[in-house]
Amino acid sequence: MDYKINENLCQAKLSIIRRITDLAQAEKKPGDRVVLFSSGQPADEAIPLEMVKEYTARVIDKYGCEVLQYGGHKGYPALIPEIRRFLNKDGTVASREDDFVITYGSSEAIFAVGNAFILPGDRVIVEDPTYLNATNSFRYCGAVLVPVKTDPDGVNLEALEEAMKGGAAFFYTIPNFGNPSSITMSLEKRKAVHKLAVKYQIPILEDNPYGYLRFSGNEYIPPIKSFDREGIVLYMGTFSKIVAPGMRCGFLCANKELIPRFVVFKGVSSSGNINWSQYIITEFLKNVDMNEHISRISAIYEKKALAMYNKMKECFHPAVQYTMPQGGMFIWAKLPDGVRATDFCLEAAKRLKIAVVPGNDFFIGSPEDCSFIRLNFSKPSVEDIEYGIEKLGELTFRYCI
Protein backbone atom coordinates (compact mmCIF):
# COMPACT_ATOMS: atom_id res chain seq x y z
CA MET A 1 0.00 0.00 0.00
CA ASP A 2 1.36 3.41 -0.96
CA TYR A 3 0.32 5.43 2.07
CA LYS A 4 -0.02 9.18 1.61
CA ILE A 5 1.34 10.60 4.87
CA ASN A 6 1.17 14.27 5.80
CA GLU A 7 4.61 15.66 4.96
CA ASN A 8 4.60 17.73 8.16
CA LEU A 9 4.38 14.53 10.19
CA CYS A 10 7.30 13.12 8.23
CA GLN A 11 9.40 16.12 9.33
CA ALA A 12 8.78 15.36 13.01
CA LYS A 13 11.56 13.40 14.69
CA LEU A 14 11.25 10.15 16.58
CA SER A 15 12.21 10.88 20.15
CA ILE A 16 15.96 10.39 20.61
CA ILE A 17 15.16 9.88 24.29
CA ARG A 18 13.13 6.75 23.53
CA ARG A 19 15.71 5.41 21.07
CA ILE A 20 18.60 5.76 23.54
CA THR A 21 16.55 4.35 26.42
CA ASP A 22 15.50 1.31 24.39
CA LEU A 23 19.08 0.74 23.29
CA ALA A 24 20.35 0.78 26.88
CA GLN A 25 17.70 -1.75 27.91
CA ALA A 26 18.11 -4.02 24.87
CA GLU A 27 19.54 -7.51 25.38
CA LYS A 28 19.69 -7.02 29.12
CA LYS A 29 21.17 -10.05 30.85
CA PRO A 30 20.77 -11.17 34.46
CA GLY A 31 23.05 -9.07 36.62
CA ASP A 32 23.25 -6.18 34.14
CA ARG A 33 22.79 -2.79 35.75
CA VAL A 34 20.87 -0.31 33.59
CA VAL A 35 20.99 3.38 34.52
CA LEU A 36 18.67 5.81 32.77
CA PHE A 37 19.81 9.43 32.70
CA SER A 38 17.60 9.90 29.64
CA SER A 39 14.15 10.55 31.05
CA GLY A 40 12.36 13.68 32.18
CA GLN A 41 10.37 11.86 34.83
CA PRO A 42 10.00 12.98 38.42
CA ALA A 43 11.41 10.87 41.23
CA ASP A 44 9.12 8.11 42.46
CA GLU A 45 9.66 9.36 46.01
CA ALA A 46 8.45 12.83 44.97
CA ILE A 47 5.04 11.51 43.90
CA PRO A 48 2.53 11.87 46.79
CA LEU A 49 1.15 8.36 46.40
CA GLU A 50 -0.67 8.16 49.74
CA MET A 51 -2.39 11.49 49.16
CA VAL A 52 -3.51 10.43 45.70
CA LYS A 53 -4.97 7.23 47.17
CA GLU A 54 -6.70 9.19 49.94
CA TYR A 55 -8.15 11.84 47.64
CA THR A 56 -9.25 9.23 45.10
CA ALA A 57 -11.32 7.49 47.77
CA ARG A 58 -12.63 10.85 49.01
CA VAL A 59 -13.86 12.11 45.62
CA ILE A 60 -15.39 8.77 44.65
CA ASP A 61 -17.26 8.62 47.97
CA LYS A 62 -18.47 12.19 47.45
CA TYR A 63 -19.19 12.29 43.70
CA GLY A 64 -19.61 8.64 42.76
CA CYS A 65 -19.69 7.78 39.05
CA GLU A 66 -19.42 11.48 38.15
CA VAL A 67 -15.68 11.12 38.72
CA LEU A 68 -15.49 8.41 36.05
CA GLN A 69 -17.63 10.13 33.43
CA TYR A 70 -16.43 12.24 30.50
CA GLY A 71 -15.02 15.60 31.49
CA GLY A 72 -16.12 18.93 30.08
CA HIS A 73 -14.13 20.44 27.22
CA LYS A 74 -13.01 23.50 29.20
CA GLY A 75 -12.19 21.51 32.31
CA TYR A 76 -13.63 20.79 35.74
CA PRO A 77 -15.13 24.13 36.87
CA ALA A 78 -13.99 23.79 40.48
CA LEU A 79 -10.36 23.26 39.42
CA ILE A 80 -9.92 26.53 37.53
CA PRO A 81 -10.21 28.93 40.52
CA GLU A 82 -7.84 26.70 42.48
CA ILE A 83 -5.24 26.94 39.69
CA ARG A 84 -5.69 30.72 39.58
CA ARG A 85 -5.14 30.92 43.33
CA PHE A 86 -2.07 28.69 43.09
CA LEU A 87 -0.53 30.71 40.24
CA ASN A 88 -1.11 33.99 42.03
CA LYS A 89 0.27 32.95 45.42
CA ASP A 90 3.52 34.88 44.84
CA GLY A 91 2.07 37.71 42.72
CA THR A 92 -0.41 38.20 39.91
CA VAL A 93 0.24 35.84 37.02
CA ALA A 94 -3.36 35.30 35.89
CA SER A 95 -5.19 38.63 35.77
CA ARG A 96 -8.93 39.26 35.67
CA GLU A 97 -8.64 39.41 31.89
CA ASP A 98 -7.33 35.83 31.75
CA ASP A 99 -9.10 32.51 31.71
CA PHE A 100 -8.07 28.85 31.60
CA VAL A 101 -8.59 25.65 29.69
CA ILE A 102 -7.46 22.37 31.25
CA THR A 103 -5.29 20.27 28.96
CA TYR A 104 -3.98 16.72 28.74
CA GLY A 105 -0.63 17.73 30.19
CA SER A 106 1.32 20.66 28.79
CA SER A 107 1.96 18.77 25.54
CA GLU A 108 -1.65 19.24 24.48
CA ALA A 109 -1.44 22.93 25.33
CA ILE A 110 1.61 23.27 23.06
CA PHE A 111 -0.21 21.46 20.25
CA ALA A 112 -3.37 23.52 20.79
CA VAL A 113 -1.51 26.81 20.45
CA GLY A 114 0.30 25.52 17.39
CA ASN A 115 -2.96 24.57 15.72
CA ALA A 116 -4.59 27.87 16.62
CA PHE A 117 -1.79 30.21 15.54
CA ILE A 118 0.23 28.48 12.82
CA LEU A 119 -0.68 28.50 9.15
CA PRO A 120 1.52 26.46 6.78
CA GLY A 121 4.77 28.33 6.22
CA ASP A 122 4.42 30.59 9.26
CA ARG A 123 7.56 31.35 11.22
CA VAL A 124 7.80 30.29 14.87
CA ILE A 125 10.70 31.66 16.91
CA VAL A 126 12.27 29.25 19.40
CA GLU A 127 15.25 29.20 21.72
CA ASP A 128 18.10 27.06 20.45
CA PRO A 129 18.35 24.49 21.99
CA THR A 130 14.79 23.81 23.14
CA TYR A 131 12.23 21.14 23.96
CA LEU A 132 12.04 18.53 21.19
CA ASN A 133 8.33 17.71 21.58
CA ALA A 134 7.44 21.38 21.15
CA THR A 135 9.40 21.77 17.94
CA ASN A 136 7.89 18.53 16.64
CA SER A 137 4.41 19.93 17.33
CA PHE A 138 5.18 23.18 15.54
CA ARG A 139 6.67 21.34 12.56
CA TYR A 140 3.57 19.17 12.35
CA CYS A 141 1.43 22.33 12.24
CA GLY A 142 3.46 23.52 9.25
CA ALA A 143 5.79 26.00 10.94
CA VAL A 144 9.18 27.17 9.74
CA LEU A 145 11.28 27.23 12.90
CA VAL A 146 13.51 30.26 13.53
CA PRO A 147 16.20 29.41 16.10
CA VAL A 148 17.55 32.12 18.42
CA LYS A 149 20.71 31.52 20.45
CA THR A 150 20.72 31.63 24.24
CA ASP A 151 23.08 33.21 26.74
CA PRO A 152 23.73 32.04 30.31
CA ASP A 153 20.90 34.34 31.48
CA GLY A 154 18.39 33.43 28.78
CA VAL A 155 17.60 34.20 25.16
CA ASN A 156 19.93 36.58 23.34
CA LEU A 157 17.94 39.80 23.00
CA GLU A 158 19.68 41.10 19.88
CA ALA A 159 19.08 37.83 18.05
CA LEU A 160 15.49 37.72 19.27
CA GLU A 161 14.74 41.22 18.01
CA GLU A 162 16.30 40.46 14.64
CA ALA A 163 14.10 37.36 14.37
CA MET A 164 10.99 39.29 15.43
CA LYS A 165 11.58 41.90 12.71
CA GLY A 166 10.69 39.18 10.21
CA GLY A 167 7.38 38.44 11.92
CA ALA A 168 6.26 35.18 13.50
CA ALA A 169 3.18 33.33 14.69
CA PHE A 170 4.67 33.41 18.20
CA PHE A 171 7.85 33.04 20.26
CA TYR A 172 8.12 29.84 22.33
CA THR A 173 10.22 30.02 25.50
CA ILE A 174 10.95 28.00 28.65
CA PRO A 175 12.23 30.74 31.01
CA ASN A 176 12.78 28.52 34.06
CA PHE A 177 15.40 25.72 34.01
CA GLY A 178 14.99 25.18 30.29
CA ASN A 179 14.89 21.74 28.73
CA PRO A 180 17.61 20.77 27.87
CA SER A 181 19.86 23.64 28.93
CA SER A 182 18.64 24.25 32.53
CA ILE A 183 19.09 28.00 31.80
CA THR A 184 16.88 30.46 33.68
CA MET A 185 16.02 33.76 32.04
CA SER A 186 16.87 36.78 34.19
CA LEU A 187 14.21 39.20 35.40
CA GLU A 188 15.66 41.98 33.22
CA LYS A 189 15.49 39.79 30.12
CA ARG A 190 11.92 38.72 30.86
CA LYS A 191 10.84 42.33 30.90
CA ALA A 192 12.81 43.05 27.74
CA VAL A 193 11.33 40.03 25.95
CA HIS A 194 7.83 41.22 26.81
CA LYS A 195 8.61 44.71 25.49
CA LEU A 196 9.91 43.25 22.23
CA ALA A 197 6.79 41.11 21.85
CA VAL A 198 4.58 44.15 22.32
CA LYS A 199 6.71 46.23 19.94
CA TYR A 200 6.52 43.68 17.11
CA GLN A 201 3.07 42.29 18.07
CA ILE A 202 4.30 38.71 18.34
CA PRO A 203 2.62 36.53 20.98
CA ILE A 204 4.75 34.73 23.56
CA LEU A 205 4.06 31.08 24.43
CA GLU A 206 5.57 30.76 27.91
CA ASP A 207 6.09 27.16 29.02
CA ASN A 208 6.76 26.65 32.73
CA PRO A 209 6.91 22.93 33.61
CA TYR A 210 9.92 23.24 35.95
CA GLY A 211 9.52 26.67 37.53
CA TYR A 212 8.60 25.45 40.99
CA LEU A 213 11.58 23.08 41.18
CA ARG A 214 14.10 25.69 42.34
CA PHE A 215 16.52 24.53 45.02
CA SER A 216 19.26 27.19 44.99
CA GLY A 217 20.20 30.59 43.63
CA ASN A 218 17.93 33.59 43.33
CA GLU A 219 14.49 33.79 44.82
CA TYR A 220 11.28 33.48 42.81
CA ILE A 221 11.44 35.26 39.44
CA PRO A 222 8.01 36.32 38.12
CA PRO A 223 6.84 34.75 34.85
CA ILE A 224 6.74 36.89 31.72
CA LYS A 225 2.96 36.53 31.96
CA SER A 226 2.97 38.62 35.13
CA PHE A 227 4.05 41.70 33.12
CA ASP A 228 1.35 41.20 30.50
CA ARG A 229 -1.37 43.82 30.22
CA GLU A 230 -1.88 43.44 26.48
CA GLY A 231 -2.99 39.79 26.36
CA ILE A 232 0.11 38.93 24.34
CA VAL A 233 1.41 36.13 26.60
CA LEU A 234 -0.06 32.63 26.66
CA TYR A 235 1.13 30.74 29.74
CA MET A 236 1.29 26.96 30.15
CA GLY A 237 1.71 24.93 33.29
CA THR A 238 1.45 21.31 34.37
CA PHE A 239 1.06 19.24 37.50
CA SER A 240 3.21 16.46 36.03
CA LYS A 241 6.36 17.64 37.83
CA ILE A 242 4.84 18.61 41.19
CA VAL A 243 2.12 15.96 41.61
CA ALA A 244 2.28 13.09 39.08
CA PRO A 245 2.82 12.88 35.31
CA GLY A 246 0.44 9.96 34.88
CA MET A 247 -2.47 12.18 35.88
CA ARG A 248 -1.97 14.11 32.61
CA CYS A 249 -3.26 17.39 33.98
CA GLY A 250 -1.98 20.68 32.62
CA PHE A 251 -3.47 24.04 31.73
CA LEU A 252 -3.30 26.96 29.35
CA CYS A 253 -3.83 30.47 30.73
CA ALA A 254 -4.57 33.20 28.19
CA ASN A 255 -6.72 36.24 27.56
CA LYS A 256 -10.33 35.25 28.07
CA GLU A 257 -11.17 36.14 24.47
CA LEU A 258 -8.89 33.34 23.26
CA ILE A 259 -10.05 30.55 25.56
CA PRO A 260 -13.28 29.66 23.65
CA ARG A 261 -11.12 28.87 20.61
CA PHE A 262 -9.08 26.42 22.64
CA VAL A 263 -12.22 24.87 24.12
CA VAL A 264 -13.30 24.05 20.56
CA PHE A 265 -9.88 22.48 19.97
CA LYS A 266 -10.30 20.37 23.12
CA GLY A 267 -13.60 19.05 21.81
CA VAL A 268 -11.83 17.82 18.70
CA SER A 269 -8.51 16.66 20.17
CA SER A 270 -9.50 14.79 23.33
CA SER A 271 -13.17 15.55 24.06
CA GLY A 272 -12.27 16.89 27.47
CA ASN A 273 -9.92 15.84 30.24
CA ILE A 274 -9.93 12.96 32.68
CA ASN A 275 -12.34 13.82 35.48
CA TRP A 276 -10.55 11.63 38.03
CA SER A 277 -7.26 13.53 37.79
CA GLN A 278 -8.96 16.94 37.76
CA TYR A 279 -10.95 16.13 40.89
CA ILE A 280 -7.81 14.87 42.63
CA ILE A 281 -5.78 17.96 41.69
CA THR A 282 -8.62 20.16 42.94
CA GLU A 283 -8.56 18.43 46.32
CA PHE A 284 -4.79 18.62 46.35
CA LEU A 285 -4.72 22.38 45.77
CA LYS A 286 -7.46 22.95 48.35
CA ASN A 287 -5.95 20.88 51.15
CA VAL A 288 -2.17 20.69 50.73
CA ASP A 289 0.32 23.33 51.81
CA MET A 290 1.82 23.74 48.35
CA ASN A 291 4.86 25.70 49.56
CA GLU A 292 5.76 22.88 51.94
CA HIS A 293 5.03 20.22 49.32
CA ILE A 294 7.19 21.93 46.71
CA SER A 295 9.99 22.44 49.23
CA ARG A 296 10.00 18.71 49.93
CA ILE A 297 10.26 17.87 46.24
CA SER A 298 12.96 20.48 45.66
CA ALA A 299 15.03 19.04 48.53
CA ILE A 300 14.90 15.61 46.86
CA TYR A 301 16.15 17.07 43.59
CA GLU A 302 18.82 19.18 45.23
CA LYS A 303 20.30 16.07 46.83
CA LYS A 304 20.32 14.23 43.50
CA ALA A 305 21.65 17.19 41.51
CA LEU A 306 24.50 17.63 43.98
CA ALA A 307 25.28 13.91 43.85
CA MET A 308 25.50 14.05 40.06
CA TYR A 309 27.44 17.32 39.91
CA ASN A 310 29.97 16.30 42.56
CA LYS A 311 30.51 12.89 40.97
CA MET A 312 31.01 14.56 37.57
CA LYS A 313 33.68 16.82 39.12
CA GLU A 314 35.36 13.75 40.56
CA CYS A 315 35.11 11.42 37.56
CA PHE A 316 34.70 13.39 34.32
CA HIS A 317 37.59 14.49 32.14
CA PRO A 318 38.41 18.13 32.97
CA ALA A 319 37.70 19.15 29.36
CA VAL A 320 33.98 18.44 29.83
CA GLN A 321 32.07 21.65 30.65
CA TYR A 322 28.96 21.83 32.86
CA THR A 323 27.48 23.85 35.71
CA MET A 324 25.47 23.04 38.80
CA PRO A 325 21.81 23.80 38.01
CA GLN A 326 19.72 25.92 40.37
CA GLY A 327 16.62 23.84 39.75
CA GLY A 328 14.77 21.68 37.28
CA MET A 329 15.76 18.12 36.34
CA PHE A 330 18.80 18.25 34.08
CA ILE A 331 22.51 18.90 33.80
CA TRP A 332 23.56 20.08 30.33
CA ALA A 333 27.17 19.19 29.60
CA LYS A 334 29.52 19.89 26.70
CA LEU A 335 32.17 17.50 25.49
CA PRO A 336 35.15 19.07 23.72
CA ASP A 337 34.69 20.35 20.17
CA GLY A 338 35.16 17.54 17.71
CA VAL A 339 33.66 14.90 20.00
CA ARG A 340 30.35 13.71 18.57
CA ALA A 341 27.76 13.40 21.31
CA THR A 342 25.88 10.72 19.35
CA ASP A 343 28.96 8.48 19.27
CA PHE A 344 29.51 8.95 23.00
CA CYS A 345 25.86 8.27 23.89
CA LEU A 346 25.54 5.25 21.60
CA GLU A 347 28.58 3.61 23.17
CA ALA A 348 27.31 4.44 26.67
CA ALA A 349 23.95 2.82 25.88
CA LYS A 350 25.25 -0.26 24.06
CA ARG A 351 28.31 -1.12 26.11
CA LEU A 352 27.65 0.39 29.54
CA LYS A 353 23.83 0.13 29.62
CA ILE A 354 23.70 3.80 30.60
CA ALA A 355 21.26 6.04 28.74
CA VAL A 356 22.37 9.62 28.13
CA VAL A 357 20.71 11.88 25.55
CA PRO A 358 22.84 13.54 22.86
CA GLY A 359 22.02 17.20 22.31
CA ASN A 360 21.60 17.07 18.52
CA ASP A 361 17.83 16.97 18.28
CA PHE A 362 17.34 19.79 20.77
CA PHE A 363 19.00 22.12 18.28
CA ILE A 364 16.91 23.15 15.30
CA GLY A 365 19.56 22.18 12.76
CA SER A 366 20.36 18.86 14.49
CA PRO A 367 24.09 19.35 13.91
CA GLU A 368 25.94 16.07 13.39
CA ASP A 369 28.99 17.45 15.19
CA CYS A 370 27.01 18.44 18.30
CA SER A 371 29.06 17.85 21.44
CA PHE A 372 26.33 18.46 24.07
CA ILE A 373 24.72 15.80 26.24
CA ARG A 374 21.74 16.01 28.61
CA LEU A 375 21.71 14.11 31.90
CA ASN A 376 18.59 13.70 34.03
CA PHE A 377 19.09 13.48 37.80
CA SER A 378 15.47 13.46 39.03
CA LYS A 379 14.51 9.84 38.30
CA PRO A 380 17.59 7.70 39.16
CA SER A 381 18.51 6.90 42.74
CA VAL A 382 21.59 8.51 44.27
CA GLU A 383 23.29 5.10 44.13
CA ASP A 384 22.56 4.76 40.41
CA ILE A 385 23.69 8.35 39.82
CA GLU A 386 27.07 7.70 41.44
CA TYR A 387 27.53 4.37 39.66
CA GLY A 388 26.43 5.70 36.27
CA ILE A 389 28.51 8.88 36.42
CA GLU A 390 31.60 6.93 37.43
CA LYS A 391 31.20 4.68 34.37
CA LEU A 392 30.50 7.66 32.10
CA GLY A 393 33.53 9.39 33.57
CA GLU A 394 35.75 6.55 32.39
CA LEU A 395 34.21 6.91 28.96
CA THR A 396 34.93 10.67 28.84
CA PHE A 397 38.63 9.91 29.21
CA ARG A 398 38.44 7.75 26.08
CA TYR A 399 36.79 10.50 24.06
CA CYS A 400 38.55 13.57 25.46
CA ILE A 401 42.06 13.01 24.20
Buried (B, 14 or more C-beta within 10 A) or exposed (E): EEEEEEEBEEBBBEBBBEBBBEBBBEEEEEEEEBBBBBBBBBBEEBBBEEBBEBBBEBBBEEEEEEBEEEBBBBBBEEBBEBBBEBBEEBEBBBBEEBBBBBBBBBBBBBBBBBBBBBEEEBBBBBBBBBBBBBBBBBBBBBBBBBBBEBBEEBBBBEBBBEBBEEEBBBBBBBBBBBBBBBBBBBBEBBEBBBEBBBEBEBBBBBBBBBBBBBBEEEEEBBBBBBBBEEBBBBBBBBBBBBBBBEBBBBBBBBBBEBBEBBBBBBEEBBEBBBBBBBBBBBBBBEEBEBEEBBEEBBEBBBBBBBBBBBBBBEBBBEBBEBEBBBBBBBBBBBBBEEBBBBEBBBBBBBEBBBBBBBBBBBBBEBEEEBBBBBBBBBBBBBEBBBBBBBBBBEBBBEBBE
